[in-house]
Amino acid sequence: MKGHFHRLRNDIFGFLAGNRNRTLLLFGIEGLLFQFVYSLAAGNGIGTNLYATNLGATDTQVSMVQLLSNLLAVALLLPAGILSDRTKNSKTMPVIILLFVGVMYFFYGTVPVMGEQRMVFFFLFVSLTAGLMAIYNAIWQAFFGDVTPLADRNRVYAFRNRFVFAISTVAPILLGTILTAMPDSERKLSVLRIFFYLCGALNLLNAFVLSRIPGGRRSPEALAQIPKFSFSAFGDVFRTLLHDRRFLFYFGSIMFFYMGWHLDWTMWYIGQTQYVGLTEAQLSWYSAACAILQLLTLGIFARFNEKKTVHFTFIFCVLSLMLCPLTMLVSGLAPVGLRPAVFLVLGTLVCIPQGANNLCLVQMLLEVTPEKNRSLIVSLNMAFVTLSNAVMPFVGVQLYNALGADYNAFLLFNSIAFVWRSLALCLFLYRYFRFRRRAAAA
């Protein structure tokens, strides 16, 4: 037995001795810690929406969570990208962001004791947590590109996503089950506060994990080649991108996709709670079931990426999102007592390909992004994506209100979302066949 453990220890240390294996494992741990926080406390996380509801927020105020947090992200993305490009190590900025956000989560968890002004402080600290996590995500993508060779990206990202989906199963169930057992809003808020304090601690731990990932150091020669920021240099980046037809085609297509995706982010929660009638526990079961199926099928989509390219795989992602408003329509038209069951079955099935969203999106972006000023260009792209994420959920709720804010408005809104995403599917089918023709010609 002693010899067995000795061999096991040697195998583990031997595995970690190689930089590639160490990077693989550390990205897995980083993804696990990040996803625990993100699934509960991001702008559209189950914990954030329930926190706002139990604090007394209206539908419009719930939609403003995305608006305010992402507007802050838009304002800070470009400065963060510029600073990240000029640091001696590309991991410096994401580590600093994790440390700062970790501290902010302790303030965020204290919001319920702030009296009549607690909604004001809620919006302040949700912006300083969820908003800055959006910046972290943009900077992380550039860092990931710096420390992983092109040939390893799909393998490392798929490995990280397995950790992501594993914690996506546990965290929502744990939170939803406990919240459902609480008899009133104040006790639900007490539970949420504990989870947000835990999110703060995990962010601080994640900063340490990220700092241990090998690579990312920039040589003095590489730093010297990066021009100092000026508005003229910034204009040069814009002009370069405006003449890059590959980037422009990608950017226009992906923004049309994102705007259609973001339109119902708040309405999805309103539909689940007000029209389908899901409890906190059922919301958590849905999130967990989606995570389990996405984890089980992630390997299939990773192989699609290797054999068919990310452009082929992404078609399934867009198809999945097209079917989401259709699922809400079918559930909303079912008898009231059956709506939760219909939604849980259909919603879980159609969500399966969404596990490959980031697996495709990150690689598609890096494929058309030049290495020079990569962090800045990624930040520019993320600024527009985040602006969509700020505005479109709010627009979605306002559209629902303009249609009457009732059951008929709910059905009509989801019909509009279905048509938009159907057009996005047609666009990405065209992109794939165009890419395949160009690959065959080469």
C-alpha positions as CSV (number, residue, x, y, z in Angstrom):
1,M,0.0,0.0,0.0
2,K,2.8,2.4,0.9
3,G,4.5,1.6,-2.4
4,H,1.3,2.3,-4.3
5,F,0.9,5.8,-2.8
6,H,4.6,6.4,-3.4
7,R,4.1,5.6,-7.1
8,L,1.0,7.7,-7.3
9,R,2.8,10.7,-5.8
10,N,5.6,10.2,-8.3
11,D,3.1,10.0,-11.2
12,I,1.3,13.2,-10.0
13,F,4.6,15.2,-9.7
14,G,5.8,13.8,-12.9
15,F,2.7,14.9,-14.6
16,L,3.0,18.4,-13.2
17,A,6.7,18.7,-14.0
18,G,5.9,19.4,-17.6
19,N,4.7,23.0,-18.3
20,R,2.0,21.8,-20.7
21,N,0.5,19.5,-18.1
22,R,0.8,22.1,-15.3
23,T,-0.9,24.7,-17.5
24,L,-3.7,22.3,-18.3
25,L,-4.4,21.6,-14.6
26,L,-4.1,25.2,-13.5
27,F,-6.5,26.3,-16.2
28,G,-8.9,23.6,-15.0
29,I,-8.8,24.9,-11.4
30,E,-9.0,28.5,-12.6
31,G,-12.1,27.6,-14.6
32,L,-13.7,25.8,-11.7
33,L,-13.3,28.8,-9.3
34,F,-14.3,31.3,-11.9
35,Q,-17.5,29.4,-12.9
36,F,-18.6,29.0,-9.2
37,V,-18.6,32.8,-9.0
38,Y,-19.9,33.4,-12.5
39,S,-22.8,31.0,-12.3
40,L,-24.1,32.5,-9.0
41,A,-23.0,36.2,-9.1
42,A,-22.5,37.3,-12.7
43,G,-24.9,39.9,-14.2
44,N,-27.2,37.1,-15.4
45,G,-26.3,34.6,-12.7
46,I,-29.1,32.8,-10.7
47,G,-27.9,34.4,-7.5
48,T,-27.8,38.0,-8.8
49,N,-31.4,37.9,-10.2
50,L,-32.8,36.3,-7.0
51,Y,-30.8,38.8,-4.9
52,A,-32.4,41.7,-6.8
53,T,-35.9,40.2,-6.6
54,N,-35.7,39.6,-2.8
55,L,-34.3,43.1,-2.3
56,G,-37.6,44.3,-3.9
57,A,-36.5,45.1,-7.5
58,T,-39.1,45.6,-10.3
59,D,-38.8,43.9,-13.7
60,T,-37.2,47.1,-15.1
61,Q,-34.7,47.3,-12.2
62,V,-33.8,43.6,-12.8
63,S,-33.0,44.5,-16.5
64,M,-30.8,47.4,-15.2
65,V,-28.4,44.9,-13.6
66,Q,-27.1,44.1,-17.1
67,L,-27.3,47.7,-18.2
68,L,-25.3,49.3,-15.4
69,S,-22.7,46.6,-14.8
70,N,-21.9,46.2,-18.5
71,L,-21.8,50.0,-19.2
72,L,-19.1,50.2,-16.5
73,A,-17.3,47.3,-18.3
74,V,-17.6,49.1,-21.7
75,A,-16.0,52.3,-20.1
76,L,-13.1,50.3,-18.6
77,L,-12.4,47.6,-21.2
78,L,-10.2,49.7,-23.5
79,P,-8.1,51.2,-20.7
80,A,-7.7,47.7,-19.3
81,G,-6.7,46.3,-22.7
82,I,-4.2,49.1,-23.2
83,L,-2.6,48.6,-19.8
84,S,-2.6,44.8,-20.3
85,D,-0.7,45.1,-23.6
86,R,2.0,47.1,-21.8
87,T,2.5,45.0,-18.7
88,K,5.7,42.9,-18.4
89,N,3.5,39.8,-17.9
90,S,0.1,39.2,-19.6
91,K,-1.2,37.6,-16.3
92,T,-0.7,40.8,-14.3
93,M,-4.0,42.6,-15.2
94,P,-6.3,39.5,-14.8
95,V,-4.7,38.8,-11.4
96,I,-5.3,42.4,-10.3
97,I,-8.9,42.3,-11.4
98,L,-9.6,39.1,-9.5
99,L,-8.1,40.6,-6.3
100,F,-10.2,43.8,-6.6
101,V,-13.4,42.0,-7.4
102,G,-12.8,39.5,-4.6
103,V,-12.8,42.4,-2.1
104,M,-15.9,44.0,-3.8
105,Y,-17.9,40.8,-3.3
106,F,-17.6,41.3,0.5
107,F,-19.2,44.7,0.1
108,Y,-21.8,43.3,-2.3
109,G,-22.9,40.7,0.3
110,T,-23.4,43.4,2.9
111,V,-26.0,45.3,0.8
112,P,-29.1,44.0,2.6
113,V,-28.1,45.8,5.8
114,M,-27.8,49.2,4.1
115,G,-31.3,50.3,4.9
116,E,-33.5,52.3,2.5
117,Q,-30.5,52.9,0.2
118,R,-29.8,49.2,-0.3
119,M,-30.9,49.2,-4.0
120,V,-28.5,52.1,-4.7
121,F,-25.7,50.1,-3.1
122,F,-26.9,47.0,-4.9
123,F,-26.4,48.6,-8.3
124,L,-23.1,50.1,-7.3
125,F,-21.5,46.8,-6.1
126,V,-23.1,44.6,-8.8
127,S,-21.4,46.9,-11.3
128,L,-18.0,46.6,-9.4
129,T,-18.3,42.8,-9.4
130,A,-20.2,41.6,-12.5
131,G,-19.0,44.5,-14.6
132,L,-15.4,44.0,-13.8
133,M,-15.7,40.2,-14.3
134,A,-16.7,41.0,-17.9
135,I,-13.4,42.9,-18.2
136,Y,-11.6,39.9,-16.7
137,N,-13.1,37.7,-19.3
138,A,-11.8,39.9,-22.1
139,I,-8.3,40.2,-20.7
140,W,-8.3,36.5,-19.9
141,Q,-8.9,35.6,-23.6
142,A,-5.8,37.5,-24.7
143,F,-3.8,36.0,-21.8
144,F,-5.0,32.5,-22.8
145,G,-3.8,33.2,-26.4
146,D,-0.4,34.2,-25.1
147,V,0.3,31.2,-22.8
148,T,-1.2,28.4,-25.0
149,P,0.3,27.4,-28.4
150,L,-2.3,27.3,-31.2
151,A,-2.1,23.5,-31.4
152,D,-3.0,23.2,-27.7
153,R,-5.8,25.7,-27.4
154,N,-8.7,23.4,-28.2
155,R,-7.4,20.7,-25.8
156,V,-6.7,23.1,-22.9
157,Y,-10.0,25.0,-23.4
158,A,-12.0,21.8,-23.5
159,F,-10.3,20.5,-20.4
160,R,-11.0,23.8,-18.6
161,N,-14.7,23.7,-19.7
162,R,-15.1,20.2,-18.1
163,F,-14.2,21.8,-14.7
164,V,-16.5,24.7,-15.6
165,F,-19.5,22.4,-16.2
166,A,-18.8,20.3,-13.1
167,I,-19.1,23.2,-10.8
168,S,-22.1,24.6,-12.8
169,T,-23.9,21.5,-11.7
170,V,-23.2,21.7,-8.0
171,A,-23.4,25.5,-7.3
172,P,-26.9,26.3,-8.6
173,I,-28.4,23.2,-6.9
174,L,-26.9,24.0,-3.6
175,L,-28.1,27.6,-3.7
176,G,-31.5,26.9,-5.1
177,T,-32.3,24.1,-2.7
178,I,-31.3,26.2,0.3
179,L,-33.3,29.2,-0.9
180,T,-36.5,27.2,-1.5
181,A,-36.4,26.1,2.1
182,M,-36.2,29.6,3.4
183,P,-39.7,31.0,4.4
184,D,-39.2,34.7,3.6
185,S,-37.1,37.2,1.6
186,E,-35.0,38.3,4.6
187,R,-33.8,34.7,5.2
188,K,-33.3,34.2,1.5
189,L,-31.1,37.3,1.5
190,S,-29.1,35.9,4.5
191,V,-28.3,32.8,2.5
192,L,-27.4,34.8,-0.6
193,R,-25.0,37.0,1.5
194,I,-23.1,33.9,2.6
195,F,-22.7,32.8,-1.0
196,F,-21.4,36.2,-2.1
197,Y,-18.9,36.2,0.8
198,L,-17.8,32.8,-0.5
199,C,-17.5,34.3,-4.0
200,G,-15.2,36.9,-2.7
201,A,-12.9,34.4,-1.0
202,L,-12.8,32.2,-4.2
203,N,-11.9,35.2,-6.3
204,L,-8.9,35.9,-4.1
205,L,-7.9,32.2,-4.3
206,N,-8.3,32.3,-8.1
207,A,-5.9,35.2,-8.3
208,F,-3.2,33.0,-6.7
209,V,-4.0,30.1,-9.1
210,L,-3.8,32.3,-12.2
211,S,-0.5,33.7,-11.0
212,R,1.0,30.2,-11.0
213,I,0.2,29.5,-14.7
214,P,3.5,29.3,-16.6
215,G,4.3,31.8,-19.4
216,G,2.9,35.2,-20.2
217,R,6.2,37.1,-19.7
218,R,7.0,39.6,-22.4
219,S,10.6,40.3,-23.3
220,P,11.9,43.9,-23.3
221,E,12.2,43.7,-27.1
222,A,8.5,42.7,-27.4
223,L,7.5,45.5,-25.1
224,A,9.6,48.0,-27.0
225,Q,7.7,47.1,-30.2
226,I,4.4,48.1,-28.6
227,P,3.9,51.8,-29.4
228,K,2.9,54.1,-26.6
229,F,-0.8,54.8,-26.6
230,S,-2.0,57.8,-28.5
231,F,-5.2,58.7,-30.2
232,S,-3.4,58.5,-33.5
233,A,-2.1,55.0,-32.7
234,F,-5.6,54.0,-31.6
235,G,-6.9,55.3,-34.9
236,D,-4.3,53.2,-36.7
237,V,-5.7,50.1,-35.0
238,F,-9.2,51.0,-36.1
239,R,-8.1,51.7,-39.7
240,T,-6.2,48.4,-39.8
241,L,-9.3,46.5,-38.7
242,L,-11.6,48.5,-41.1
243,H,-9.4,47.2,-44.0
244,D,-9.3,43.6,-42.6
245,R,-12.2,42.0,-44.4
246,R,-11.9,38.7,-42.4
247,F,-12.2,40.6,-39.2
248,L,-15.1,42.8,-40.4
249,F,-17.1,39.9,-41.6
250,Y,-16.6,38.0,-38.4
251,F,-17.4,41.1,-36.3
252,G,-20.6,42.0,-38.2
253,S,-21.8,38.4,-38.0
254,I,-21.0,37.9,-34.4
255,M,-22.6,41.2,-33.3
256,F,-25.9,40.3,-35.0
257,F,-25.7,37.0,-33.2
258,Y,-24.9,38.6,-29.8
259,M,-27.7,41.2,-30.0
260,G,-30.3,38.5,-30.7
261,W,-28.9,36.4,-27.9
262,H,-28.8,39.2,-25.3
263,L,-32.3,40.4,-26.2
264,D,-34.0,38.0,-23.8
265,W,-31.5,37.6,-21.0
266,T,-33.7,39.3,-18.5
267,M,-36.9,38.2,-20.2
268,W,-35.7,34.6,-19.9
269,Y,-35.7,35.0,-16.1
270,I,-39.1,36.8,-16.1
271,G,-40.5,34.0,-18.3
272,Q,-39.2,31.3,-16.0
273,T,-40.5,32.8,-12.8
274,Q,-43.6,34.7,-13.8
275,Y,-45.1,32.7,-16.7
276,V,-43.6,29.2,-16.4
277,G,-43.7,29.3,-12.6
278,L,-40.4,27.8,-11.6
279,T,-39.3,27.9,-8.0
280,E,-35.8,28.6,-6.8
281,A,-35.1,24.9,-6.6
282,Q,-36.5,24.2,-10.1
283,L,-34.3,27.1,-11.4
284,S,-31.3,25.4,-9.9
285,W,-32.3,21.9,-11.2
286,Y,-32.6,23.4,-14.7
287,S,-29.1,25.0,-14.4
288,A,-27.6,21.8,-13.1
289,A,-29.2,19.6,-15.7
290,C,-28.0,21.9,-18.5
291,A,-24.5,21.8,-17.0
292,I,-24.5,18.0,-16.8
293,L,-25.6,17.4,-20.3
294,Q,-23.2,20.1,-21.6
295,L,-20.4,18.4,-19.7
296,L,-21.3,14.9,-21.1
297,T,-21.4,16.2,-24.7
298,L,-18.5,18.7,-24.6
299,G,-16.1,16.0,-26.0
300,I,-18.3,15.6,-29.0
301,F,-18.2,19.3,-29.9
302,A,-14.5,19.4,-29.2
303,R,-14.0,16.6,-31.7
304,F,-16.2,18.5,-34.2
305,N,-13.9,21.5,-33.8
306,E,-10.9,19.3,-34.6
307,K,-12.5,17.4,-37.5
308,K,-15.0,19.9,-38.9
309,T,-13.6,23.3,-37.5
310,V,-15.2,25.7,-35.0
311,H,-17.3,27.2,-37.8
312,F,-19.2,24.0,-38.2
313,T,-19.7,23.5,-34.4
314,F,-20.9,27.0,-33.9
315,I,-23.9,26.3,-36.2
316,F,-25.2,24.0,-33.5
317,C,-24.7,26.7,-30.9
318,V,-26.8,29.2,-32.9
319,L,-29.5,26.5,-33.6
320,S,-29.7,25.9,-29.8
321,L,-30.2,29.6,-29.1
322,M,-32.9,29.8,-31.8
323,L,-34.8,27.0,-30.1
324,C,-34.8,28.7,-26.7
325,P,-37.6,31.2,-27.4
326,L,-39.5,28.4,-29.1
327,T,-39.2,26.4,-25.9
328,M,-40.5,29.4,-23.9
329,L,-43.5,29.6,-26.3
330,V,-44.3,25.9,-26.0
331,S,-44.0,26.0,-22.2
332,G,-46.1,29.2,-22.0
333,L,-48.9,27.6,-24.1
334,A,-49.0,24.4,-22.1
335,P,-51.6,24.0,-19.2
336,V,-50.4,25.9,-16.2
337,G,-49.8,22.9,-14.0
338,L,-47.6,21.3,-16.7
339,R,-45.5,24.3,-17.6
340,P,-42.6,23.7,-15.2
341,A,-42.2,20.1,-16.4
342,V,-42.5,21.0,-20.1
343,F,-39.9,23.7,-19.7
344,L,-37.5,21.6,-17.7
345,V,-37.5,18.8,-20.3
346,L,-37.4,21.0,-23.5
347,G,-35.2,23.7,-22.0
348,T,-32.6,21.2,-20.8
349,L,-32.5,19.4,-24.2
350,V,-32.2,22.5,-26.4
351,C,-29.4,24.0,-24.2
352,I,-27.0,21.1,-24.9
353,P,-24.9,22.8,-27.7
354,Q,-24.6,26.0,-25.7
355,G,-21.7,24.3,-23.8
356,A,-19.6,24.8,-26.9
357,N,-20.4,28.5,-27.2
358,N,-17.1,29.8,-25.6
359,L,-15.2,26.8,-27.0
360,C,-16.0,28.2,-30.5
361,L,-16.2,32.0,-29.8
362,V,-12.8,32.4,-28.3
363,Q,-11.1,30.4,-31.1
364,M,-13.1,32.2,-33.8
365,L,-12.0,35.6,-32.4
366,L,-8.4,34.6,-32.0
367,E,-8.4,33.2,-35.6
368,V,-9.1,36.7,-37.0
369,T,-7.2,38.8,-34.5
370,P,-3.5,39.8,-35.3
371,E,-0.9,39.3,-32.6
372,K,0.0,42.9,-32.6
373,N,-2.2,44.8,-30.1
374,R,-4.1,41.6,-29.4
375,S,-5.3,42.6,-25.9
376,L,-6.5,46.0,-27.3
377,I,-8.3,44.4,-30.2
378,V,-9.9,41.7,-28.0
379,S,-10.9,44.5,-25.7
380,L,-12.5,46.4,-28.5
381,N,-14.4,43.4,-29.6
382,M,-15.5,42.7,-26.0
383,A,-16.5,46.4,-25.6
384,F,-19.0,46.1,-28.3
385,V,-20.2,42.7,-27.1
386,T,-20.5,44.1,-23.6
387,L,-22.4,47.1,-24.8
388,S,-24.9,44.7,-26.5
389,N,-25.1,42.8,-23.2
390,A,-25.8,46.1,-21.4
391,V,-28.4,47.5,-23.7
392,M,-30.2,44.6,-25.3
393,P,-31.7,42.9,-22.1
394,F,-33.0,46.4,-21.1
395,V,-34.4,46.9,-24.6
396,G,-36.0,43.4,-24.4
397,V,-37.8,44.3,-21.2
398,Q,-38.9,47.7,-22.6
399,L,-40.2,45.9,-25.7
400,Y,-42.2,43.5,-23.5
401,N,-43.6,46.5,-21.6
402,A,-44.5,48.3,-24.8
403,L,-46.3,45.2,-26.0
404,G,-48.5,45.3,-22.8
405,A,-46.4,43.5,-20.2
406,D,-48.8,40.6,-20.0
407,Y,-49.2,37.0,-21.2
408,N,-49.8,38.0,-24.9
409,A,-46.8,40.3,-24.7
410,F,-44.7,37.4,-23.4
411,L,-45.8,35.2,-26.3
412,L,-45.2,38.0,-28.9
413,F,-41.8,38.9,-27.5
414,N,-40.6,35.3,-27.8
415,S,-41.9,35.1,-31.4
416,I,-39.8,38.2,-32.2
417,A,-36.7,36.6,-30.6
418,F,-37.3,33.4,-32.5
419,V,-37.3,35.2,-35.9
420,W,-34.1,37.2,-35.0
421,R,-32.2,34.0,-34.1
422,S,-33.5,32.2,-37.2
423,L,-31.9,34.9,-39.3
424,A,-28.7,34.5,-37.3
425,L,-28.7,30.8,-38.0
426,C,-29.0,31.5,-41.8
427,L,-26.1,33.9,-41.5
428,F,-23.8,31.4,-39.9
429,L,-24.8,28.7,-42.3
430,Y,-23.7,31.0,-45.1
431,R,-20.4,31.7,-43.2
432,Y,-19.7,28.0,-42.8
433,F,-20.3,27.1,-46.5
434,R,-18.2,30.1,-47.6
435,F,-15.4,29.0,-45.3
436,R,-15.5,25.5,-46.6
437,R,-15.3,26.7,-50.2
438,R,-12.3,28.8,-49.4
439,A,-10.6,25.9,-47.6
440,A,-11.3,23.6,-50.6
441,A,-9.9,26.2,-53.0
442,A,-6.7,26.5,-50.9
